[in-house]
Amino acid sequence: MNLLPRRSLLAVAAVVDIAYHARPTPIAAKTLAARHGLPPRHLETLLQVLVRAGILKGVRGPRGGYELARERRRISIADIVRGALGEPEDEPDGRGREPDGKIIPSPLVSDVVTPMIRSASESFLERLDEITVEDLCLEAERRSVFEDSRPTYDFTI
């Protein structure tokens, strides 16, 4: 059972891929989409959300693309999930009705189930705060997930 929506999993995978491959040049959305078998337009909207969340930085131009906005050891998986999902929704506006007008089925849902699920979600995100992009990059490298697709540079003279 996966607790994260597909959008969040995709965001984490994209950020880890960018962290792993974005040296010395940014990674184009097209390249990233091809590597993960996704349509570029679908991925591009998610990448823009991550730029607005301060996870990624967009670089314009013919050699442009995306790179991390900060060091990979300073980006937690929870940061990415929060960024991908957007701001948390507002609290329900009174008993039985949410701010967008949707009716909550019963006080059991609004007063018992929703607060318990919210508490569990916060605990889950706290655990994800302990896992960094660096951790996932090192694990991907250990397992040879990218099969040496990262360019190697020889600086010997």
C-alpha positions in Angstrom: 0.0 0.0 0.0 1.4 3.3 -1.0 0.6 6.3 1.1 1.8 8.9 -1.4 -0.2 10.0 -4.4 1.3 9.3 -7.8 2.1 13.0 -8.3 4.2 13.1 -5.2 6.1 9.9 -6.2 6.7 11.4 -9.6 8.0 14.6 -8.0 10.4 12.7 -5.7 11.7 10.7 -8.7 12.2 13.8 -10.8 14.1 15.7 -8.1 16.3 12.7 -7.3 17.0 12.2 -11.1 17.8 15.9 -11.4 20.1 15.7 -8.4 21.9 12.7 -9.8 22.3 14.0 -13.4 22.3 17.8 -13.3 26.1 18.3 -13.1 27.5 20.3 -14.8 24.4 21.3 -16.9 20.7 21.4 -16.0 18.4 18.6 -17.1 15.8 19.3 -19.8 12.2 18.3 -19.0 12.2 16.4 -22.3 15.2 14.3 -21.2 13.7 13.7 -17.8 10.3 12.7 -19.3 12.0 10.3 -21.7 13.9 8.7 -18.9 10.7 8.1 -16.9 8.4 7.3 -19.9 6.2 10.4 -19.3 4.7 13.0 -21.6 6.9 16.2 -21.3 3.9 18.5 -20.9 2.6 16.5 -17.9 6.0 16.6 -16.2 6.7 20.2 -17.0 3.7 21.4 -14.9 5.0 19.4 -12.0 8.5 20.8 -12.4 7.1 24.3 -12.4 5.3 23.6 -9.2 8.6 22.5 -7.6 10.3 25.6 -8.9 7.6 27.8 -7.1 8.1 25.7 -4.0 11.8 26.5 -4.0 12.9 22.8 -4.6 14.1 23.3 -8.2 15.5 26.2 -10.2 14.6 26.6 -13.8 17.4 27.6 -16.2 16.3 29.2 -19.5 17.9 29.0 -22.9 19.0 26.3 -25.4 21.0 24.5 -22.7 18.5 25.2 -20.0 16.5 22.8 -17.9 16.2 22.2 -14.2 18.6 21.9 -11.4 18.3 21.8 -7.6 17.6 25.2 -5.9 19.7 24.1 -2.9 22.1 21.3 -1.9 20.6 17.8 -2.1 21.4 17.1 1.5 19.2 20.1 2.4 16.1 18.9 0.6 14.0 16.4 2.4 11.5 14.1 0.8 8.7 15.8 2.8 9.8 19.1 1.3 9.2 17.7 -2.2 5.9 16.1 -1.2 4.6 19.3 0.4 5.7 21.2 -2.7 4.1 18.8 -5.1 0.8 18.8 -3.2 0.7 22.5 -2.7 -0.5 24.3 0.5 -2.5 22.3 3.0 -6.2 22.8 2.7 -8.0 25.0 5.2 -9.8 23.6 8.1 -13.5 22.8 7.6 -15.7 25.9 7.9 -18.1 24.8 10.6 -19.5 21.4 11.3 -20.4 19.5 8.2 -19.2 21.8 5.5 -15.8 22.5 3.9 -14.7 26.0 2.6 -15.5 25.0 -1.0 -19.1 24.2 0.0 -18.8 20.4 -0.1 -20.8 18.7 2.6 -18.9 16.5 5.0 -21.1 13.4 5.5 -21.3 13.5 9.3 -19.8 14.8 12.5 -18.0 11.4 12.8 -16.0 12.3 9.6 -15.4 16.0 10.5 -14.8 15.6 14.2 -13.1 12.1 14.5 -11.9 10.6 11.3 -10.4 13.7 9.6 -8.4 14.9 12.6 -7.0 11.3 13.2 -6.0 11.0 9.5 -4.5 14.5 9.5 -2.4 13.5 12.6 -1.2 10.3 11.0 -0.3 12.3 7.8 1.7 14.7 9.8 3.6 11.9 11.5 4.3 10.4 8.1 5.6 13.7 6.8 7.8 14.1 9.9 9.4 10.7 9.0 9.9 11.9 5.4 11.6 15.0 6.8 14.4 12.6 7.9 15.1 11.3 4.4 17.0 13.6 2.0 17.5 13.7 -1.7 21.2 12.9 -0.9 20.0 9.6 0.8 18.0 8.6 -2.2 20.8 9.5 -4.6 23.3 7.4 -2.7 20.9 4.5 -2.6 20.3 4.8 -6.4 24.0 4.8 -7.0 24.5 1.8 -4.7 21.9 -0.1 -6.6 23.1 1.1 -10.0 19.6 2.3 -10.9 20.8 4.7 -13.6 23.3 2.2 -15.0 26.1 4.7 -15.3 24.0 7.2 -17.3 25.8 10.0 -15.6 28.7 11.4 -17.6 32.2 10.8 -16.2 34.8 13.5 -16.3 38.5 13.0 -16.3 40.4 15.9 -14.8 43.8 14.5 -15.1 46.4 16.5 -17.0 
